[in-house]
Each structure stands twice: as structure tokens, then as C-alpha cells.
Amino acid sequence: MIEIFMPKAGMDMQEGTLIRWLKNIGDKVEKDEPIMEIETDKITMEAEAPGSGIFLSKLVDDGTVVPVLSVIGYIGEEGEKIPEKSEKAEETPKAEKTEGLSKAETAEAPSKAVGTTGDILATPYAKKLAAEKGINLENVSADSNGIIHAREVLATPLAKRAADAAGVDLADVNGSGFNGRIVKDDVEKYVQSVGAGSAVNVSAETTNFRTVEARKPLKGLRKVVGQRMFESYSQVPTVMQSMKVDMTELILFRKKINEGRRDKVSLNDFIIKATAMAVKELPHVRTMIQGDELVTYAEANIGFAVAVDGGLFVPVIKNADILSIREISRQAKSLAAAAREGKIKPDDCKGATFTISNMGMYDVFTFNPIINQPESGILGITGIEDVLKMRDGNVVVRQEAVLCMSYDHRVMDGVGSAQLKKRVKELIEHPIEILI
């Protein structure tokens, strides 16, 4: 018998969401074959089977949040019986939490139900349902207040979300899961039977002259991005400073380098390299606040923002100051592709000492990038525009962009920020220096 665990995809990972199983019960499974798709707080990825055999059991449904290294399924020989404990296990002690049950739940105050390891807060109706269905309340997730309601006993987390989306009262749904627990399929079948439409559609709702078109939970990558951006913006005394940069020479230089070459380097590759060189030269930019200390790191590891559906990732190119433009280009392309395909590894997004965000492809004129904590700053690059300049008494067309830097005023002052932008500007305007 081979146990399937929720993998720990990175040192900081505490739990993951089982987005969907890629195999059905009874399917043959080969070792290292993708068997499920999971989501961490950073990435979505496929996880491989730990061994070969027949897929015998799914202990959790699609959409369930599971602590890392929890057993969530079994692979074995055909007809082999799974461990008795697993047959009785509810989805997971830390499954996602929801509130209330419109009909079945009563307004009675919660009381303590004695489990095998201590007291459990549960409403009388929840305890009654658990007793009737033979469910151990220790294995049922509580709500955000630590209380188990009937809703938590009756249905899986995924079924509860589907019911919320369709406006279905779970008290009206018959469960087909273990011990009669309601699963997502039960909700969808009920919705179809009453003609209410799909369980994942939102019922029409109009308030204050506005009609709700869609409603979905804030979760996964979008939720993590929102939390971190809010924390950065609310906790760090951020100052923003801008500087114009002439991109004309770099554009011409890049064009010459790419002539006749299949693998082209981008302007962003040069910007990463120039920023890394400047960061390496200026220790205060590599300095971060950790508790009551200012910690300066030796490496110029450059993170670069990559937009994906539902959020963004910040892959990191390690020691970019000593890499060639070609190597930076290769790594940047590979990391960006992995991020967009949901295959990037958590460790690929760690270790940055400074970050850049290039909005040039969207013709953004100016913006205030939010610092990627705990770094001391972030450099934004805008779109390029043609401007008229006087050169040797003649009007010429030059191509300019704006360097927009947000910095932590606890770590550096305005002069420190200006020093970084000025050095990056010098390198961009004299691109041969980037290669020397």
C-alpha cells in the first residue's frame, strides 16, 4: 500500500489546495506520473504519484485545503483494502471553513463535545448529526470562530462552496459521500433536478441599481498577492521617486546584437543586468530591515514581475550581475514561461535582494510599484515614447522612458534612491558598459 501525501513544495509551505485529481479510482498509475493538481500560496503545479499500482482511494475531494504531508489517497494492488482509519477519515482537519446553515442549523449556543483528544466546540444540532452519521467531530473543520455547525458536518468544503454559489440550502440535499456526507456532485444533481441551473453560476442579484454579474471567493494566488501588497503598503513608509532615461542607444545596441541571431535578447534582459550591476555597487540597496537590525546581503539577486492569470509571480535571477546577457535572457524566458504555465517552483521565487517591474509593453506612462517585502525598494520601468530634444543646435527625436522607484524610507533616503536610478540610467544610456 502506497500513501499519497500533500507534497511540501517549499520550506515555507504549510498547506495546499487539491485543485483536482488527474486520475479516477481504479485507474492504473505509474510512479512519477502526474496524479493531482495542487495550489500553494505561490504557484499551481502538478504533483506526481509516489509509486505504481491501482489508484484505490481519494480521501479528500477537489478543492479541499490540506496540511502538507497529510495522507490524501492510496495506491496499491487491485482489490487491496485501504486502512480502516482512512475509510473513516473526514476530508481534512484543516479544510476550508464556511459559516452557517440556513434551515438545518439552529440558533442554539455551541457546547463542548468530548473527543478522543479533548473538548470540541459544536452546536447541539451538529453533535446530533455527527452521532447519527457516525462522524468523529475531531475530523470536522470548525468555522472561523472555532465552532462546528451542522453545515460543517453535512457537507464537504467544496460542496459548501458550490451550494453557496447556487443559493442551495444544504438541508434539502441528499448526501452520497461517506456516512452520507454531501459532496459537490450531490449539490450539482440537486440543482439540475430543481432547474436552478449550474451549481457554479451566481443567482441574479440586484442591489443599489447594480446587477451582480459574477461572485467568486477571493482565494489562491489573487488572495496572497492582495494580502502581501496590503501589508507592504500599510507597513512600509514608502516614498516614490522618478527619473527620465534615454533609451535610444540601448534600442540601437540591442538591434545590432540581435542581427542574425535566432534567440533574441530583450530590452528587459539589459535592464535586469544594468539593475543588478547597480545593486551590487550600492550596498544600501541590498539592505533590509529584520527586526531591529539592518541586514545587508552580498548577492545581487534580481526579481522581475511576471503577470499571470489571477495575479503575478516574481521569479528571481540569482547573481545577475555576473551573468552574461545571453544567460540572463535564457533564465528570464524559462522562468517567465514556467510562471505562466503554472509550473514554476517555489524556490525559483526566493532570495531576491531587489526587484524590477517592467510595464513598458503596456505603454504605462508612470506608476508607483509596491515594494516586495522585505526588500528595500523596487524599480519600475515605463513605456518608451518619442520626444524632441535639442542636440548640437538641432532638433532630434529621442526615445525616453521613466524609471519609477519606490523605496523604504527606513532603509534609505532620497539620495540613496537617486543613486541607484542614476547608475542604472548611466548604464542604459551607455549600453557597451553593460557588457564590459
LUMMARVEX-641360 format. One record per residue (C-alpha): residue number from 1; residue in three letters; x, y, z. Coordinates in pm, 1 decimal. Example, Ala and Ser with C-alpha at 12.3 -4.5 7.8 and 13.67 -1.06 7.14 Angstrom:
% residues 2
     k     r         c1         c2         c3
     1   ALA     1230.0     -450.0      780.0
     2   SER     1367.0     -106.0      714.0
% end
This chain:
% residues 436
     k     r         c1         c2         c3
     1   MET        0.0        0.0        0.0
     2   ILE      142.2      338.0     -104.2
     3   GLU       26.0      657.6       68.0
     4   ILE      -31.1      973.5     -136.8
     5   PHE       68.6     1284.4       57.0
     6   MET        2.0     1653.3        6.0
     7   PRO      357.0     1748.6     -101.4
     8   LYS      561.0     2015.7       73.1
     9   ALA      664.7     2226.3     -227.1
    10   GLY      898.9     2466.0      -49.8
    11   MET     1028.3     2531.8      300.6
    12   ASP      755.2     2785.6      384.4
    13   MET      459.3     2581.7      260.8
    14   GLN      218.3     2485.1      538.7
    15   GLU      -86.5     2372.7      340.9
    16   GLY     -201.8     2329.2      -16.6
    17   THR     -527.0     2315.2     -208.0
    18   LEU     -605.8     1998.6     -400.7
    19   ILE     -744.3     2163.8     -713.6
    20   ARG     -834.1     1836.8     -885.3
    21   TRP     -739.1     1473.7     -912.4
    22   LEU     -596.4     1376.0    -1251.1
    23   LYS     -685.6     1008.5    -1203.7
    24   ASN    -1007.1      822.3    -1120.7
    25   ILE    -1048.5      542.7     -869.4
    26   GLY     -947.6      217.7    -1036.9
    27   ASP     -708.3      376.9    -1285.8
    28   LYS     -361.2      234.4    -1328.2
    29   VAL      -91.3      472.2    -1205.2
    30   GLU      277.8      476.3    -1285.8
    31   LYS      541.5      612.6    -1048.3
    32   ASP      618.3      984.1    -1109.1
    33   GLU      311.6     1019.0    -1332.8
    34   PRO      107.5     1335.7    -1257.5
    35   ILE     -177.0     1232.1    -1030.2
    36   MET     -313.6     1560.9     -899.6
    37   GLU     -302.3     1935.0     -944.2
    38   ILE     -236.6     2142.0     -632.8
    39   GLU     -215.1     2509.1     -546.6
    40   THR       18.0     2660.3     -288.5
    41   ASP       22.3     3022.5     -175.9
    42   LYS      262.3     3091.8     -462.8
    43   ILE      203.4     2853.3     -752.1
    44   THR      -20.2     2597.4     -916.7
    45   MET      156.2     2273.4    -1003.5
    46   GLU      109.5     1906.2    -1082.5
    47   ALA      220.2     1650.7     -823.4
    48   GLU      347.0     1304.4     -917.6
    49   ALA      240.9      963.5     -794.8
    50   PRO      479.2      825.7     -527.3
    51   GLY      456.5      472.7     -670.2
    52   SER      296.8      242.3     -928.1
    53   GLY      -25.1       45.3     -891.6
    54   ILE     -400.2       95.7     -893.1
    55   PHE     -549.2      422.9     -765.5
    56   LEU     -752.6      286.1     -475.0
    57   SER     -880.1      579.2     -272.4
    58   LYS     -933.3      955.7     -263.3
    59   LEU     -954.9     1074.7       96.5
    60   VAL    -1027.2     1437.0        0.9
    61   ASP    -1240.6     1599.6     -267.1
    62   ASP    -1132.9     1851.0     -529.8
    63   GLY    -1099.7     2199.4     -384.3
    64   THR    -1001.8     2090.3      -32.3
    65   VAL     -729.7     2272.8      163.2
    66   VAL     -495.0     2016.5      318.8
    67   PRO     -196.1     2049.8      554.7
    68   VAL      132.4     1943.8      395.5
    69   LEU      232.0     1577.9      433.6
    70   SER     -128.7     1475.4      509.8
    71   VAL     -234.7     1143.8      357.5
    72   ILE     -493.5     1220.4       89.7
    73   GLY     -513.6      892.5     -103.5
    74   TYR     -379.4      543.4     -162.7
    75   ILE     -221.1      341.7     -443.6
    76   GLY     -198.9      -36.8     -420.5
    77   GLU     -291.3     -367.7     -575.7
    78   GLU     -633.1     -424.2     -729.0
    79   GLY     -881.4     -526.6     -459.7
    80   GLU     -647.1     -433.2     -176.7
    81   LYS     -832.1     -286.2      120.8
    82   ILE     -729.6       57.9      237.7
    83   PRO     -651.9      112.8      607.8
    84   GLU     -959.8      127.1      828.9
    85   LYS     -863.0      467.9      969.9
    86   SER     -860.6      617.3      621.0
    87   GLU    -1206.9      481.2      540.8
    88   LYS    -1349.6      669.4      835.0
    89   ALA    -1143.6      984.0      791.9
    90   GLU    -1317.9     1303.3      703.1
    91   GLU    -1159.3     1521.2      437.1
    92   THR     -903.1     1703.1      647.2
    93   PRO     -880.9     1867.2      989.0
    94   LYS     -792.1     2197.6      820.4
    95   ALA    -1039.2     2201.1      534.1
    96   GLU    -1165.0     2544.5      431.4
    97   LYS    -1412.6     2699.7      672.8
    98   THR    -1758.8     2842.9      593.1
    99   GLU    -2043.2     2968.5      805.0
   100   GLY    -2399.0     2879.3      891.9
   101   LEU    -2676.5     2659.3      756.2
   102   SER    -2996.2     2837.6      659.7
   103   LYS    -3255.8     2573.8      751.7
   104   ALA    -3095.6     2290.4      938.4
   105   GLU    -2875.3     2490.3     1176.1
   106   THR    -3040.4     2615.6     1493.3
   107   ALA    -2963.2     2924.8     1694.2
   108   GLU    -2860.7     2725.8     1999.6
   109   ALA    -2533.9     2821.5     2161.3
   110   PRO    -2244.2     2583.1     2099.1
   111   SER    -2145.1     2336.5     2365.7
   112   LYS    -1845.4     2111.8     2411.8
   113   ALA    -1840.9     1765.1     2260.1
   114   VAL    -1583.2     1533.8     2410.0
   115   GLY    -1346.2     1379.3     2154.7
   116   THR    -1055.4     1144.8     2197.3
   117   THR     -805.8     1425.2     2249.0
   118   GLY    -1007.8     1691.2     2427.5
   119   ASP    -1314.2     1916.8     2417.5
   120   ILE    -1463.4     2025.5     2084.7
   121   LEU    -1694.5     2325.0     2044.3
   122   ALA    -2004.2     2223.8     1847.0
   123   THR    -2372.2     2316.9     1832.4
   124   PRO    -2621.6     2061.5     1965.9
   125   TYR    -2759.1     2000.2     1617.1
   126   ALA    -2408.2     1943.2     1480.1
   127   LYS    -2344.4     1686.4     1755.4
   128   LYS    -2676.6     1517.9     1683.8
   129   LEU    -2597.1     1490.0     1312.2
   130   ALA    -2247.8     1361.6     1384.9
   131   ALA    -2386.6     1093.0     1617.6
   132   GLU    -2647.1      985.0     1362.1
   133   LYS    -2394.8      962.3     1080.5
   134   GLY    -2112.3      809.9     1285.5
   135   ILE    -1883.6     1105.8     1220.0
   136   ASN    -1597.5     1186.8     1456.1
   137   LEU    -1614.9     1562.1     1521.9
   138   GLU    -1237.5     1569.1     1569.1
   139   ASN    -1211.4     1523.2     1193.3
   140   VAL    -1456.7     1800.6     1103.4
   141   SER    -1337.6     2155.0     1035.8
   142   ALA    -1480.0     2432.6     1251.0
   143   ASP    -1584.8     2779.3     1137.0
   144   SER    -1368.6     3089.8     1174.5
   145   ASN    -1467.8     3111.8     1542.3
   146   GLY    -1361.1     2755.1     1613.7
   147   ILE    -1719.4     2624.5     1632.1
   148   ILE    -1856.0     2325.5     1441.7
   149   HIS    -2202.8     2381.2     1296.2
   150   ALA    -2430.5     2135.5     1118.7
   151   ARG    -2308.8     2278.8      792.3
   152   GLU    -1957.6     2152.2      858.7
   153   VAL    -2090.0     1805.1      943.3
   154   LEU    -2329.1     1776.9      649.2
   155   ALA    -2104.5     1866.2      358.0
   156   THR    -1750.2     1879.0      224.0
   157   PRO    -1586.5     2220.7      181.3
   158   LEU    -1622.3     2200.8     -197.7
   159   ALA    -1990.9     2110.8     -168.3
   160   LYS    -2046.0     2405.4       64.2
   161   ARG    -1889.0     2644.3     -184.3
   162   ALA    -2097.7     2503.1     -468.9
   163   ALA    -2412.5     2538.8     -258.2
   164   ASP    -2326.8     2898.4     -170.5
   165   ALA    -2270.9     2982.9     -537.3
   166   ALA    -2602.8     2830.1     -644.8
   167   GLY    -2806.4     2955.7     -348.9
   168   VAL    -2886.2     2598.9     -241.4
   169   ASP    -2992.9     2505.7      110.6
   170   LEU    -2784.7     2203.6      208.4
   171   ALA    -3069.7     2076.3      424.4
   172   ASP    -3254.5     1992.6      101.9
   173   VAL    -2968.5     1788.8      -49.1
   174   ASN    -2915.8     1416.1       -1.0
   175   GLY    -2556.0     1312.1       50.5
   176   SER    -2386.8     1025.4     -131.0
   177   GLY    -2045.6     1055.3       29.3
   178   PHE    -1900.3      853.7      312.2
   179   ASN    -2150.3      830.9      600.2
   180   GLY    -2398.9     1027.4      391.1
   181   ARG    -2189.6     1341.8      367.9
   182   ILE    -2283.0     1580.9       87.7
   183   VAL    -2026.5     1615.2     -190.2
   184   LYS    -2012.9     1859.5     -481.4
   185   ASP    -2183.3     1614.3     -721.6
   186   ASP    -2480.4     1593.6     -487.0
   187   VAL    -2525.1     1970.4     -499.1
   188   GLU    -2497.7     1980.4     -877.2
   189   LYS    -2750.7     1696.3     -918.4
   190   TYR    -2990.8     1872.5     -684.6
   191   VAL    -2959.0     2198.1     -877.7
   192   GLN    -3029.7     2017.8    -1204.3
   193   SER    -3329.2     1839.1    -1054.9
   194   VAL    -3496.8     2162.3     -945.8
   195   GLY    -3398.0     2351.9    -1261.8
   196   ALA    -3194.4     2610.5    -1079.3
   197   GLY    -2909.8     2598.6    -1328.1
   198   SER    -2545.4     2512.9    -1275.7
   199   ALA    -2408.7     2489.3     -924.3
   200   VAL    -2126.1     2719.2    -1014.3
   201   ASN    -2339.1     3002.0    -1154.3
   202   VAL    -2436.7     3302.2     -945.4
   203   SER    -2804.2     3373.5     -887.8
   204   ALA    -2922.3     3706.5    -1020.6
   205   GLU    -2887.7     3975.8     -757.5
   206   THR    -2957.8     4343.8     -790.2
   207   THR    -2872.3     4596.3     -519.6
   208   ASN    -2848.9     4975.0     -540.2
   209   PHE    -2922.2     4968.1     -913.4
   210   ARG    -2629.8     4733.5     -976.6
   211   THR    -2669.5     4375.9    -1100.4
   212   VAL    -2415.3     4121.8     -983.4
   213   GLU    -2263.6     3952.8    -1287.5
   214   ALA    -2031.6     3715.8    -1102.4
   215   ARG    -1928.7     3637.3     -748.9
   216   LYS    -1639.5     3414.3     -654.6
   217   PRO    -1425.2     3365.8     -343.7
   218   LEU    -1104.1     3560.7     -303.0
   219   LYS     -854.6     3277.7     -270.7
   220   GLY     -533.8     3127.0     -400.9
   221   LEU     -281.1     3344.6     -579.9
   222   ARG     -506.2     3650.5     -604.2
   223   LYS     -567.4     3641.0     -227.9
   224   VAL     -197.5     3600.1     -145.7
   225   VAL      -97.9     3884.8     -379.0
   226   GLY     -362.7     4109.2     -223.6
   227   GLN     -254.4     4031.7      130.9
   228   ARG      113.5     4092.2       60.5
   229   MET       55.6     4412.6     -130.6
   230   PHE     -166.5     4544.6      150.4
   231   GLU       91.1     4450.9      412.9
   232   SER      368.2     4619.2      214.3
   233   TYR      169.9     4936.1      150.7
   234   SER       41.5     4966.1      508.2
   235   GLN      359.3     4866.7      696.7
   236   VAL      639.3     5027.4      495.3
   237   PRO      689.8     5406.7      485.0
   238   THR      715.0     5411.7      106.2
   239   VAL      843.0     5706.6      -96.7
   240   MET      828.9     5719.1     -476.0
   241   GLN     1086.1     5890.5     -697.4
   242   SER     1115.3     5910.8    -1078.6
   243   MET     1389.6     5981.1    -1330.6
   244   LYS     1382.7     6001.5    -1711.5
   245   VAL     1615.3     5775.2    -1908.1
   246   ASP     1714.5     5796.4    -2274.8
   247   MET     1662.1     5450.7    -2428.4
   248   THR     1777.7     5540.7    -2781.6
   249   GLU     2129.6     5397.0    -2764.2
   250   LEU     2015.3     5079.1    -2591.5
   251   ILE     1748.3     5019.1    -2856.8
   252   LEU     2006.5     5055.9    -3135.6
   253   PHE     2261.8     4845.3    -2945.9
   254   ARG     2011.8     4563.6    -2892.2
   255   LYS     1915.8     4569.0    -3259.9
   256   LYS     2278.6     4519.6    -3363.2
   257   ILE     2334.6     4236.7    -3114.5
   258   ASN     2022.4     4051.3    -3232.1
   259   GLU     2102.4     4072.0    -3603.9
   260   GLY     2124.0     3724.2    -3749.9
   261   ARG     2061.4     3555.0    -3416.6
   262   ARG     1774.8     3314.7    -3354.0
   263   ASP     1749.8     3370.6    -2978.4
   264   LYS     1686.7     3741.3    -2934.9
   265   VAL     1764.9     3929.7    -2616.4
   266   SER     1506.4     4175.6    -2491.4
   267   LEU     1532.6     4525.0    -2353.7
   268   ASN     1422.9     4378.7    -2022.7
   269   ASP     1727.0     4149.4    -2020.2
   270   PHE     1952.4     4456.0    -2042.4
   271   ILE     1752.5     4631.6    -1770.9
   272   ILE     1790.1     4330.3    -1540.0
   273   LYS     2164.8     4327.0    -1599.5
   274   ALA     2204.4     4703.9    -1553.0
   275   THR     1998.9     4695.0    -1233.4
   276   ALA     2199.4     4402.1    -1097.5
   277   MET     2526.9     4586.0    -1161.1
   278   ALA     2397.8     4896.3     -984.7
   279   VAL     2258.4     4695.0     -692.6
   280   LYS     2593.1     4519.5     -649.1
   281   GLU     2773.4     4855.1     -639.8
   282   LEU     2535.9     5006.7     -381.1
   283   PRO     2516.1     4807.5      -55.3
   284   HIS     2232.7     5018.1       88.3
   285   VAL     2002.5     4888.0     -187.6
   286   ARG     2077.6     4529.5      -78.6
   287   THR     1990.9     4613.6      281.4
   288   MET     1668.2     4504.1      453.1
   289   ILE     1511.2     4552.6      794.7
   290   GLN     1486.8     4236.2     1003.1
   291   GLY     1354.3     4310.1     1349.2
   292   ASP     1583.0     4572.6     1498.3
   293   GLU     1864.2     4510.3     1251.1
   294   LEU     1965.1     4636.9      909.7
   295   VAL     2086.1     4329.5      720.8
   296   THR     2291.3     4372.5      402.8
   297   TYR     2313.2     4078.4      164.0
   298   ALA     2609.9     4018.1      -63.8
   299   GLU     2427.7     3898.1     -375.9
   300   ALA     2259.3     4099.4     -648.4
   301   ASN     1966.5     3862.1     -695.3
   302   ILE     1708.8     4035.2     -914.5
   303   GLY     1339.5     3951.4     -902.6
   304   PHE     1128.1     4050.3    -1200.7
   305   ALA      748.7     4068.4    -1201.7
   306   VAL      563.5     3831.2    -1436.5
   307   ALA      189.1     3877.9    -1489.2
   308   VAL      -21.8     3559.2    -1494.8
   309   ASP     -395.4     3494.0    -1487.3
   310   GLY     -522.7     3595.2    -1146.6
   311   GLY     -206.5     3760.0    -1016.0
   312   LEU      168.6     3776.2    -1060.7
   313   PHE      486.5     3592.2     -975.0
   314   VAL      832.0     3733.7     -905.8
   315   PRO     1091.5     3482.6    -1029.0
   316   VAL     1448.8     3554.8     -922.7
   317   ILE     1768.2     3550.0    -1128.5
   318   LYS     2048.2     3474.9     -884.3
   319   ASN     2376.7     3673.2     -906.1
   320   ALA     2257.1     3850.6    -1219.2
   321   ASP     2546.3     4097.1    -1202.2
   322   ILE     2797.9     3828.9    -1305.7
   323   LEU     2582.1     3657.3    -1568.8
   324   SER     2606.6     3732.6    -1938.6
   325   ILE     2316.2     3896.6    -2119.4
   326   ARG     2256.9     3567.9    -2302.4
   327   GLU     2235.0     3372.7    -1976.6
   328   ILE     2004.8     3631.4    -1819.8
   329   SER     1785.5     3613.7    -2129.9
   330   ARG     1775.2     3233.7    -2116.0
   331   GLN     1683.5     3225.5    -1747.0
   332   ALA     1427.7     3505.4    -1778.3
   333   LYS     1247.8     3331.8    -2066.1
   334   SER     1249.0     2996.6    -1886.9
   335   LEU     1124.5     3135.8    -1555.6
   336   ALA      856.7     3353.1    -1715.6
   337   ALA      727.1     3058.0    -1919.9
   338   ALA      715.9     2835.9    -1611.3
   339   ALA      523.6     3104.8    -1421.0
   340   ARG      264.1     3146.1    -1696.0
   341   GLU      222.3     2770.1    -1731.4
   342   GLY      182.4     2723.8    -1355.7
   343   LYS      495.3     2508.7    -1335.5
   344   ILE      732.3     2741.9    -1153.6
   345   LYS      887.8     2607.2     -833.4
   346   PRO      859.1     2795.0     -501.6
   347   ASP     1237.8     2818.3     -468.7
   348   ASP     1251.8     2997.5     -806.6
   349   CYS     1076.9     3292.6     -641.1
   350   LYS     1301.1     3317.1     -334.2
   351   GLY     1620.9     3500.5     -246.9
   352   ALA     1574.0     3832.9     -425.4
   353   THR     1767.4     4131.1     -293.7
   354   PHE     1595.3     4375.8     -531.3
   355   THR     1304.1     4365.1     -776.0
   356   ILE     1210.4     4532.6    -1103.6
   357   SER      868.5     4569.5    -1266.6
   358   ASN      864.0     4649.9    -1638.9
   359   MET      533.1     4793.2    -1764.1
   360   GLY      678.5     4915.2    -2091.8
   361   MET      484.1     4669.8    -2307.3
   362   TYR      158.5     4824.3    -2181.6
   363   ASP      258.9     5185.2    -2264.6
   364   VAL      228.2     5286.4    -1899.7
   365   PHE      346.1     5645.6    -1857.1
   366   THR      417.7     5635.2    -1482.8
   367   PHE      329.6     5415.9    -1183.9
   368   ASN      411.0     5351.3     -819.5
   369   PRO      531.5     4989.9     -785.9
   370   ILE      470.5     4830.5     -445.4
   371   ILE      776.8     4702.4     -261.2
   372   ASN      821.6     4326.7     -248.6
   373   GLN      889.0     4285.8      123.5
   374   PRO     1130.8     4263.0      293.1
   375   GLU     1335.3     4428.4       16.8
   376   SER     1418.4     4796.6       49.1
   377   GLY     1290.9     4905.4     -291.1
   378   ILE     1153.4     4821.0     -633.0
   379   LEU     1234.9     4980.1     -968.5
   380   GLY      959.4     5027.7    -1223.8
   381   ILE     1018.5     5092.1    -1595.2
   382   THR      754.4     5261.6    -1809.5
   383   GLY      672.2     5258.8    -2178.3
   384   ILE      902.9     5425.7    -2431.3
   385   GLU      790.5     5738.8    -2614.3
   386   ASP      941.4     5959.8    -2883.6
   387   VAL     1042.0     6307.1    -2763.6
   388   LEU     1203.3     6604.9    -2932.3
   389   LYS     1540.9     6713.6    -2794.7
   390   MET     1797.9     6976.9    -2883.4
   391   ARG     2135.3     6824.0    -2976.9
   392   ASP     2418.7     7046.7    -3107.3
   393   GLY     2166.3     7311.4    -3208.0
   394   ASN     1946.7     7065.3    -3394.9
   395   VAL     1610.7     6917.0    -3302.8
   396   VAL     1635.1     6538.7    -3289.3
   397   VAL     1397.8     6258.9    -3196.3
   398   ARG     1499.0     6055.7    -2891.6
   399   GLN     1325.5     5765.9    -2720.1
   400   GLU     1266.6     5804.9    -2348.6
   401   ALA     1123.6     5603.7    -2062.2
   402   VAL     1082.1     5676.1    -1691.5
   403   LEU     1246.0     5491.8    -1404.1
   404   CYS      994.7     5487.2    -1116.0
   405   MET     1137.2     5370.5     -785.2
   406   SER      950.1     5304.1     -462.2
   407   TYR     1178.9     5271.2     -162.0
   408   ASP     1161.0     5203.9      210.9
   409   HIS     1246.8     5532.4      380.6
   410   ARG     1355.5     5345.0      692.7
   411   VAL     1644.6     5191.9      497.5
   412   MET     1744.4     5462.5      253.0
   413   ASP     1681.7     5829.7      188.8
   414   GLY     1605.0     6010.0     -133.7
   415   VAL     1972.6     6038.3     -221.5
   416   GLY     2016.4     5661.5     -192.5
   417   SER     1725.5     5601.9     -426.9
   418   ALA     1857.2     5859.7     -672.5
   419   GLN     2199.5     5694.1     -669.8
   420   LEU     2052.0     5365.1     -788.3
   421   LYS     1843.6     5521.3    -1064.8
   422   LYS     2132.7     5741.3    -1176.0
   423   ARG     2362.1     5440.5    -1209.5
   424   VAL     2100.7     5236.9    -1396.9
   425   LYS     2043.1     5538.5    -1622.3
   426   GLU     2415.1     5566.3    -1697.0
   427   LEU     2438.3     5200.1    -1794.0
   428   ILE     2128.1     5209.8    -2013.5
   429   GLU     2241.5     5526.3    -2191.0
   430   HIS     2590.8     5376.9    -2246.9
   431   PRO     2499.5     5009.1    -2306.3
   432   ILE     2850.4     4899.8    -2400.6
   433   GLU     2937.8     4937.1    -2032.2
   434   ILE     2687.6     4664.2    -1951.0
   435   LEU     2895.0     4413.3    -2146.0
   436   ILE     3239.0     4525.9    -2026.9
% end
